């Protein structure tokens, strides 16, 4: 069974149209949904240069429905955003799969950058 970890990159404040308070509330709502579906950990970020939420390790078969649910909720919170989902082997990223205790990173990036 493949062990996975979800890595979420929420949109930056400058990417979202709206008042600062509204933008903060949207991000907090998204973070609350993340916390409801996953156990957040401070371990093993992919990037150190942007905000990133990292879930605890889960078995692929047991967690993909939660990833789907989270992606759907992101689109409800940020209807004008694109949610990009990718997967990459942890060893491909940095050679630390065994050390981090999982093989596959599921990466969700909520972005306005590719909108036309």
The 8 nearest C-alpha neighbors of each residue, nearest first, counted from 0:
[[1, 2, 58, 59, 60, 3, 102, 61],
 [2, 0, 59, 58, 3, 102, 103, 101],
 [1, 3, 58, 101, 102, 57, 59, 56],
 [4, 2, 103, 57, 101, 56, 104, 59],
 [3, 5, 56, 104, 54, 55, 105, 57],
 [4, 6, 105, 54, 53, 106, 104, 7],
 [5, 7, 53, 106, 52, 105, 107, 4],
 [8, 6, 107, 52, 51, 108, 106, 9],
 [7, 9, 108, 51, 50, 109, 107, 10],
 [10, 8, 109, 7, 108, 11, 50, 51],
 [11, 9, 110, 109, 14, 12, 8, 15],
 [10, 12, 14, 13, 9, 15, 50, 110],
 [11, 13, 14, 15, 10, 22, 19, 23],
 [12, 14, 11, 15, 16, 10, 22, 19],
 [13, 15, 11, 12, 111, 10, 16, 110],
 [16, 14, 13, 12, 17, 22, 11, 10],
 [15, 17, 14, 18, 13, 22, 12, 19],
 [18, 16, 22, 21, 15, 19, 20, 12],
 [17, 19, 21, 20, 22, 16, 23, 15],
 [20, 18, 22, 21, 23, 17, 12, 24],
 [19, 21, 23, 22, 18, 24, 17, 25],
 [22, 20, 24, 18, 23, 19, 17, 25],
 [23, 21, 19, 25, 24, 20, 17, 18],
 [22, 24, 20, 26, 21, 25, 19, 27],
 [25, 23, 27, 21, 22, 26, 28, 20],
 [26, 24, 28, 22, 27, 23, 29, 21],
 [25, 27, 29, 23, 28, 24, 30, 22],
 [28, 26, 30, 24, 29, 25, 31, 23],
 [29, 27, 31, 25, 26, 30, 24, 32],
 [28, 30, 26, 32, 27, 31, 25, 33],
 [29, 31, 33, 27, 32, 28, 26, 34],
 [32, 30, 34, 28, 33, 29, 27, 35],
 [33, 31, 35, 29, 30, 34, 36, 28],
 [32, 34, 30, 36, 31, 35, 37, 29],
 [33, 35, 31, 37, 32, 36, 38, 30],
 [36, 34, 32, 33, 37, 31, 38, 30],
 [35, 37, 33, 34, 65, 32, 38, 69],
 [38, 36, 34, 33, 54, 35, 39, 55],
 [37, 39, 55, 54, 34, 40, 36, 35],
 [40, 38, 54, 53, 55, 37, 34, 52],
 [39, 41, 42, 54, 55, 53, 38, 52],
 [42, 40, 53, 43, 39, 44, 52, 54],
 [43, 41, 40, 44, 53, 99, 55, 54],
 [42, 44, 45, 99, 41, 53, 40, 95],
 [45, 43, 46, 42, 53, 47, 51, 41],
 [44, 46, 43, 47, 92, 6, 51, 93],
 [47, 45, 44, 48, 49, 51, 50, 43],
 [46, 48, 49, 44, 45, 50, 51, 43],
 [47, 49, 46, 50, 51, 45, 44, 8],
 [50, 48, 47, 51, 46, 8, 11, 9],
 [49, 51, 8, 9, 52, 48, 47, 11],
 [52, 50, 8, 7, 49, 53, 6, 44],
 [51, 53, 7, 6, 8, 54, 39, 50],
 [54, 52, 6, 40, 39, 5, 51, 7],
 [55, 53, 39, 5, 38, 40, 4, 37],
 [54, 56, 38, 40, 39, 4, 57, 53],
 [55, 57, 4, 3, 54, 2, 101, 58],
 [58, 56, 3, 2, 62, 59, 4, 55],
 [57, 59, 2, 61, 60, 1, 3, 62],
 [58, 60, 62, 61, 1, 2, 3, 63],
 [61, 59, 58, 62, 63, 0, 1, 64],
 [62, 60, 58, 59, 63, 57, 64, 65],
 [63, 61, 59, 65, 64, 60, 58, 57],
 [62, 64, 66, 65, 59, 67, 61, 60],
 [65, 63, 67, 66, 62, 68, 61, 60],
 [64, 66, 68, 62, 63, 67, 69, 36],
 [65, 67, 63, 69, 64, 68, 70, 62],
 [68, 66, 64, 70, 65, 69, 63, 71],
 [69, 67, 65, 71, 66, 70, 64, 72],
 [68, 70, 66, 72, 71, 67, 65, 73],
 [69, 71, 73, 67, 72, 68, 66, 74],
 [70, 72, 68, 74, 69, 73, 67, 75],
 [71, 73, 75, 69, 74, 70, 76, 68],
 [74, 72, 70, 76, 75, 71, 77, 69],
 [73, 75, 78, 77, 71, 72, 76, 70],
 [74, 76, 72, 78, 73, 77, 71, 70],
 [75, 77, 73, 74, 78, 72, 25, 29],
 [76, 78, 74, 80, 79, 75, 73, 25],
 [79, 77, 74, 75, 80, 76, 73, 81],
 [80, 78, 77, 81, 111, 74, 114, 15],
 [81, 79, 111, 77, 110, 78, 109, 82],
 [80, 82, 110, 109, 111, 83, 79, 114],
 [83, 81, 109, 108, 110, 84, 107, 80],
 [82, 84, 108, 107, 81, 109, 85, 110],
 [85, 83, 107, 106, 82, 108, 86, 105],
 [84, 86, 106, 105, 83, 107, 87, 104],
 [87, 85, 105, 104, 106, 103, 88, 84],
 [86, 88, 104, 103, 89, 105, 85, 91],
 [87, 89, 103, 91, 90, 102, 104, 92],
 [90, 88, 96, 92, 91, 102, 103, 104],
 [94, 89, 91, 96, 88, 93, 92, 95],
 [90, 92, 88, 89, 93, 94, 87, 95],
 [93, 91, 89, 90, 94, 88, 87, 45],
 [92, 94, 90, 95, 91, 89, 96, 45],
 [90, 93, 95, 96, 91, 92, 89, 97],
 [96, 94, 98, 90, 93, 97, 99, 89],
 [97, 95, 89, 90, 99, 102, 101, 98],
 [96, 98, 100, 99, 95, 101, 102, 94],
 [97, 99, 95, 96, 100, 101, 94, 43],
 [100, 98, 96, 97, 101, 95, 43, 42],
 [101, 99, 97, 98, 96, 102, 56, 2],
 [102, 100, 2, 96, 3, 99, 103, 56],
 [101, 103, 96, 89, 88, 2, 3, 1],
 [104, 102, 88, 3, 89, 87, 101, 105],
 [105, 103, 4, 87, 86, 3, 89, 88],
 [104, 106, 86, 5, 85, 6, 4, 103],
 [105, 107, 6, 85, 84, 7, 5, 86],
 [108, 106, 84, 7, 83, 6, 8, 82],
 [107, 109, 8, 83, 82, 7, 110, 9],
 [110, 108, 82, 9, 10, 81, 8, 80],
 [111, 109, 10, 81, 112, 80, 108, 82],
 [110, 112, 80, 114, 113, 81, 14, 109],
 [111, 113, 110, 114, 14, 81, 115, 80],
 [112, 114, 111, 115, 110, 81, 80, 83],
 [115, 113, 111, 112, 81, 80, 110, 79],
 [114, 113, 112, 111, 81, 79, 80, 110]]
